[in-house]
Amino acid sequence: MSALSKKIRLAEGDTLLFHCPGCDDVHGVCFSPGRWTWNNDAEKPTFHPSVLVTSGHFTPDWKTGEECWCTYNAAHPREPTAFKCQRCHSWVRDGRIEFLADSTHALSGQTVDLPEWTE
């Protein structure tokens, strides 16, 4: 992984990484042909199309009745996992993250500056 700027990193396979303050996690977009496009601006990146990251019962292949992180943590209150069921949907445009209303975290519907990378 190499730093392209204070805000994005380049990982293997033409994948750009950025820190998502909504999820407090790293998201990646692959800008190889047929995937996302990138404006080649490391300071004010724009990715297209939108970035959608899901986990647990928000994943497209989850079926009603299957266990997810919500049910796992409820069934194991003394040893919960740090994983959680969530949906993060955003546009990254001109160095800002526009969180769409279908995101499940506290920044849903808000636009924030892409944060600087912290190790």
C-alpha positions in Angstrom: 0.0 0.0 0.0 1.3 3.4 -0.9 0.2 6.9 -0.1 -1.1 9.0 -3.0 -2.0 11.9 -0.7 -3.0 12.5 2.9 -6.5 11.3 2.0 -6.2 8.2 -0.2 -3.9 5.1 -0.5 -3.2 2.8 -3.4 -3.5 -0.9 -2.7 -2.8 -3.9 -4.9 -5.0 -4.4 -7.9 -5.7 -0.8 -8.8 -7.7 -0.3 -5.6 -7.9 3.1 -4.0 -8.6 3.2 -0.2 -10.1 6.0 1.9 -11.2 6.3 5.4 -15.0 6.5 5.9 -15.9 8.5 9.0 -19.5 7.2 8.9 -18.3 3.6 9.4 -15.0 4.4 11.0 -13.5 1.9 8.6 -11.6 1.8 5.3 -13.5 1.5 2.0 -11.9 0.6 -1.3 -12.8 1.2 -5.0 -11.2 -0.7 -7.8 -10.6 1.7 -10.8 -9.7 -1.0 -13.4 -11.8 -1.0 -16.6 -15.4 -1.8 -16.1 -15.4 -0.9 -12.4 -15.1 2.6 -10.9 -13.7 5.6 -12.6 -11.4 8.1 -10.8 -10.6 11.7 -11.8 -6.8 11.1 -11.0 -6.9 13.8 -8.4 -5.4 12.5 -5.2 -6.3 15.6 -3.2 -9.9 16.0 -4.3 -10.8 12.5 -5.7 -14.1 11.8 -7.5 -15.2 8.2 -7.9 -18.0 7.0 -10.2 -20.4 5.3 -9.6 -21.4 5.5 -6.0 -19.7 3.5 -3.3 -21.9 0.9 -1.6 -20.6 -1.1 1.3 -22.8 -3.6 3.1 -22.5 -6.2 5.9 -24.7 -8.6 7.8 -28.4 -8.5 6.9 -27.8 -5.6 4.6 -25.9 -7.8 2.1 -27.8 -8.6 -1.1 -27.5 -12.4 -0.6 -28.8 -12.4 3.0 -32.0 -14.4 3.5 -34.6 -13.8 6.2 -34.0 -16.2 9.1 -30.3 -16.4 8.6 -28.0 -15.3 11.4 -26.4 -11.9 11.0 -24.2 -9.8 13.3 -27.3 -8.4 15.1 -28.6 -11.8 16.0 -25.1 -13.1 16.8 -24.4 -10.3 19.2 -27.9 -10.7 20.8 -27.2 -14.5 21.3 -23.7 -13.9 22.7 -24.0 -10.8 25.0 -20.9 -11.8 27.0 -18.7 -12.1 23.9 -20.1 -9.8 21.2 -18.1 -9.2 18.0 -17.0 -5.8 16.8 -18.7 -6.5 13.5 -22.1 -5.0 12.9 -24.8 -5.0 10.2 -24.7 -1.8 8.3 -25.1 -0.1 4.9 -22.9 2.7 3.8 -23.8 4.3 0.5 -22.1 7.4 -0.8 -20.7 9.5 -3.6 -17.2 10.7 -3.4 -16.9 13.9 -5.3 -14.2 16.6 -5.3 -12.7 15.3 -2.1 -16.1 15.2 -0.2 -18.2 12.2 0.8 -21.9 12.6 0.2 -23.6 10.0 2.4 -26.9 8.9 0.9 -30.1 8.6 3.0 -30.1 4.8 2.8 -26.9 4.7 4.9 -27.5 3.3 8.3 -24.9 5.3 10.3 -25.0 8.7 12.0 -23.7 10.5 8.9 -26.6 9.4 6.7 -27.8 12.3 4.5 -24.7 14.5 5.3 -21.7 15.6 3.3 -18.3 15.8 4.9 -14.7 16.4 3.7 -12.8 13.2 3.0 -10.7 12.9 6.1 -6.9 12.6 6.2 -5.6 9.0 6.5 -4.6 8.1 10.0 -2.5 5.0 10.7 
